Amino acid sequence: MPDLSTAFGLIAVVLTVSGLASPLVERAPLSFPMIFLGLGVLLGPRGAGVIDVDAHDRTLESIAVFNLALVMFLDAVKLRFDEGARAWVIPTLVLGPGTLLTIALIAGAATLLLGTALVPSLLLGAILASTDPVVLRDVVRDRRIPRPIRDVLSIEAGTNDVVILPIVLVLIAVAQGQDRGAGDWAGFLVRLFLVGPAVGFAIGGLGSWLIGAVDARLTIRREYQALFGVGLVLASYAAGQAVGGDGFLSAFAAGVAVVVLNRELCGCFFEYGEVTSEVAMLLAFVLFGAVLSTLVDTIALGPALLFAALAIGLARPLAISLVLARVSLSPQARAFVAWFGPRGLSSLLLALLVILGDVPDAERLLAIVGVVVIASVVAHGASATPVAAWYGRSVARATLPEERAGTASGLFGGRAGASDGVPRVTPQELAGLLDTPHPPLVLDVRTRSQYESDPTQIQIPGSVRILPDDIAQWGTAQPFPRSAVAYCT
């Protein structure tokens, strides 16, 4: 555990380096995980020796647990349940069958290449099926990428852990080798899947109602509302642990309660929570870098690297290709979604849970996960910018099927963007309508390639330019006091 001066110095390094490196990360094939994992190696026991930390260090445990609980809560409150069940068709395919198939493929590779037994292989499969949203942040903000593709990736990255975490927890319980009867297992599963989440849901719902009610009567300053939100996360985690459930699932359920019960938290909490999570994440990367520098030479590096190549380059692409076989996507989009399943801090945090659970041979599993994460951080971090640019150029050259869908659900089955039943007007009729006292709102929804191929890029006077894949989201935010006419070609 670092002493106080070392801890303060480490925090100072993280804060200053992140600020100075941010312009470089935005412009170069580089990512923050690459920088801070490398920094941890340089400062760790095998480097300068400034950080003396191992996998059982309480500082690492505290930062990791806080980060994962906060991320689970923030991911939950970002979910959208108001878009209907169809909007979740594609994400559910990726999160359900896609995740299970990825786990099975990685577990099989672990058994063949690393000689691990069934349960450790499944643990590796589950841990390494977790995708990290950090590398994906710039990708899902890139407007050159059609919105349905960004939605698939962002929903997967945001909810992936809530699918994988219970699997990891059950496998840890199996790996611990305790003699459990049917009743013990039933009680364990009830606490894990029902009691803990129910307590978290109650705390999230009650807490968000309470802060809103008090603020409406007495006015709470924004900074204290932000602190209240973080307190809500910690309270739900602690309560979930106290009732014998899992604190992370409780924190996620607390966030779900905020959304489902239509409560609102101050926007200041999201700003503060995101910044706090970012600092904790970068610190965790540094500490994990120091830990992994002492572990990677305890395993056979050749088989581990081959395993990493299969986990990154084969397991997920194959699984995603199979589950999205009937989806209306271009080959470029399929390759894009299949490639961007980066492993990062989420996998390391899940592997740390194996350490905390005293699973036999847990440090070897962490070392293997570490090799895969390092390989993924380098491969995905370096490729994020050029691959996004490549896909963006493909979209700019021709109209791809995914560009005509407003949501991820529009990609499934049939012809995306079909307009059966939508009334049409001729150019002459539109000209007449525009001369009336109450003209319609004209929307230019030409695809990127259609718009860019027009040498003049002239729009109908007064029209509003909206990308076709953004039209659904844009429309939900409009009061539409008048009729609208959209044109594409």
Secondary structure in CASP SS format (residue, H / E / C, confidence):
PFRMAT SS
TARGET T0000
AUTHOR 0000-0000-0000
METHOD secondary structure of the structure
MODEL  1
M C 1.00
P C 1.00
D C 1.00
L H 1.00
S H 1.00
T H 1.00
A H 1.00
F H 1.00
G H 1.00
L H 1.00
I H 1.00
A H 1.00
V H 1.00
V H 1.00
L H 1.00
T H 1.00
V H 1.00
S H 1.00
G H 1.00
L H 1.00
A H 1.00
S H 1.00
P H 1.00
L H 1.00
V H 1.00
E H 1.00
R H 1.00
A C 1.00
P C 1.00
L C 1.00
S C 1.00
F H 1.00
P H 1.00
M H 1.00
I H 1.00
F H 1.00
L H 1.00
G H 1.00
L H 1.00
G H 1.00
V H 1.00
L H 1.00
L H 1.00
G C 1.00
P C 1.00
R C 1.00
G C 1.00
A C 1.00
G C 1.00
V C 1.00
I C 1.00
D C 1.00
V C 1.00
D C 1.00
A C 1.00
H C 1.00
D C 1.00
R H 1.00
T H 1.00
L H 1.00
E H 1.00
S H 1.00
I H 1.00
A H 1.00
V H 1.00
F H 1.00
N H 1.00
L H 1.00
A H 1.00
L H 1.00
V H 1.00
M H 1.00
F H 1.00
L H 1.00
D H 1.00
A H 1.00
V H 1.00
K C 1.00
L C 1.00
R C 1.00
F C 1.00
D C 1.00
E C 1.00
G C 1.00
A H 1.00
R H 1.00
A H 1.00
W H 1.00
V H 1.00
I H 1.00
P H 1.00
T H 1.00
L H 1.00
V H 1.00
L H 1.00
G H 1.00
P H 1.00
G H 1.00
T H 1.00
L H 1.00
L H 1.00
T H 1.00
I H 1.00
A H 1.00
L H 1.00
I H 1.00
A H 1.00
G H 1.00
A H 1.00
A H 1.00
T H 1.00
L H 1.00
L H 1.00
L H 1.00
G C 1.00
T C 1.00
A C 1.00
L H 1.00
V H 1.00
P H 1.00
S H 1.00
L H 1.00
L H 1.00
L H 1.00
G H 1.00
A H 1.00
I H 1.00
L C 1.00
A C 1.00
S C 1.00
T C 1.00
D C 1.00
P H 1.00
V H 1.00
V H 1.00
L H 1.00
R H 1.00
D H 1.00
V H 1.00
V H 1.00
R C 1.00
D C 1.00
R C 1.00
R C 1.00
I C 1.00
P C 1.00
R H 1.00
P H 1.00
I H 1.00
R H 1.00
D H 1.00
V H 1.00
L H 1.00
S H 1.00
I H 1.00
E H 1.00
A H 1.00
G H 1.00
T H 1.00
N H 1.00
D H 1.00
V H 1.00
V H 1.00
I H 1.00
L H 1.00
P H 1.00
I H 1.00
V H 1.00
L H 1.00
V H 1.00
L H 1.00
I H 1.00
A H 1.00
V H 1.00
A H 1.00
Q C 1.00
G C 1.00
Q C 1.00
D C 1.00
R C 1.00
G C 1.00
A H 1.00
G H 1.00
D H 1.00
W H 1.00
A H 1.00
G H 1.00
F H 1.00
L H 1.00
V H 1.00
R H 1.00
L H 1.00
F H 1.00
L H 1.00
V H 1.00
G H 1.00
P H 1.00
A H 1.00
V H 1.00
G H 1.00
F H 1.00
A H 1.00
I H 1.00
G H 1.00
G H 1.00
L H 1.00
G H 1.00
S H 1.00
W H 1.00
L H 1.00
I H 1.00
G H 1.00
A H 1.00
V H 1.00
D H 1.00
A H 1.00
R H 1.00
L H 1.00
T C 1.00
I C 1.00
R C 1.00
R H 1.00
E H 1.00
Y H 1.00
Q H 1.00
A H 1.00
L H 1.00
F H 1.00
G H 1.00
V H 1.00
G H 1.00
L H 1.00
V H 1.00
L H 1.00
A H 1.00
S H 1.00
Y H 1.00
A H 1.00
A H 1.00
G H 1.00
Q H 1.00
A H 1.00
V C 1.00
G C 1.00
G C 1.00
D C 1.00
G H 1.00
F H 1.00
L H 1.00
S H 1.00
A H 1.00
F H 1.00
A H 1.00
A H 1.00
G H 1.00
V H 1.00
A H 1.00
V H 1.00
V H 1.00
V H 1.00
L C 1.00
N C 1.00
R C 1.00
E C 1.00
L C 1.00
C C 1.00
G H 1.00
C H 1.00
F H 1.00
F H 1.00
E H 1.00
Y H 1.00
G H 1.00
E H 1.00
V H 1.00
T H 1.00
S H 1.00
E H 1.00
V H 1.00
A H 1.00
M H 1.00
L H 1.00
L H 1.00
A H 1.00
F H 1.00
V H 1.00
L H 1.00
F H 1.00
G H 1.00
A H 1.00
V H 1.00
L H 1.00
S H 1.00
T H 1.00
L H 1.00
V H 1.00
D H 1.00
T H 1.00
I C 1.00
A C 1.00
L H 1.00
G H 1.00
P H 1.00
A H 1.00
L H 1.00
L H 1.00
F H 1.00
A H 1.00
A H 1.00
L H 1.00
A H 1.00
I H 1.00
G H 1.00
L H 1.00
A H 1.00
R H 1.00
P H 1.00
L H 1.00
A H 1.00
I H 1.00
S H 1.00
L H 1.00
V H 1.00
L C 1.00
A C 1.00
R C 1.00
V E 1.00
S C 1.00
L C 1.00
S C 1.00
P H 1.00
Q H 1.00
A H 1.00
R H 1.00
A H 1.00
F H 1.00
V H 1.00
A H 1.00
W H 1.00
F C 1.00
G C 1.00
P C 1.00
R C 1.00
G C 1.00
L H 1.00
S H 1.00
S H 1.00
L H 1.00
L H 1.00
L H 1.00
A H 1.00
L H 1.00
L H 1.00
V H 1.00
I H 1.00
L H 1.00
G C 1.00
D C 1.00
V C 1.00
P C 1.00
D C 1.00
A H 1.00
E H 1.00
R H 1.00
L H 1.00
L H 1.00
A H 1.00
I H 1.00
V H 1.00
G H 1.00
V H 1.00
V H 1.00
V H 1.00
I H 1.00
A H 1.00
S H 1.00
V H 1.00
V H 1.00
A H 1.00
H H 1.00
G H 1.00
A H 1.00
S H 1.00
A H 1.00
T H 1.00
P H 1.00
V H 1.00
A H 1.00
A H 1.00
W H 1.00
Y H 1.00
G H 1.00
R H 1.00
S H 1.00
V H 1.00
A H 1.00
R H 1.00
A C 1.00
T C 1.00
L C 1.00
P H 1.00
E H 1.00
E H 1.00
R H 1.00
A C 1.00
G C 1.00
T C 1.00
A H 1.00
S H 1.00
G H 1.00
L H 1.00
F E 1.00
G C 1.00
G C 1.00
R C 1.00
A C 1.00
G C 1.00
A C 1.00
S C 1.00
D C 1.00
G C 1.00
V C 1.00
P C 1.00
R C 1.00
V C 1.00
T C 1.00
P H 1.00
Q H 1.00
E H 1.00
L H 1.00
A H 1.00
G H 1.00
L H 1.00
L H 1.00
D C 1.00
T C 1.00
P C 1.00
H C 1.00
P C 1.00
P C 1.00
L E 1.00
V E 1.00
L E 1.00
D E 1.00
V C 1.00
R C 1.00
T C 1.00
R H 1.00
S H 1.00
Q H 1.00
Y H 1.00
E H 1.00
S H 1.00
D C 1.00
P C 1.00
T C 1.00
Q C 1.00
I C 1.00
Q C 1.00
I C 1.00
P C 1.00
G C 1.00
S C 1.00
V E 1.00
R E 1.00
I C 1.00
L C 1.00
P H 1.00
D H 1.00
D H 1.00
I H 1.00
A H 1.00
Q H 1.00
W H 1.00
G H 1.00
T H 1.00
A C 1.00
Q C 1.00
P C 1.00
F C 1.00
P C 1.00
R C 1.00
S C 1.00
A E 1.00
V E 1.00
A E 1.00
Y E 1.00
C C 1.00
T C 1.00
END
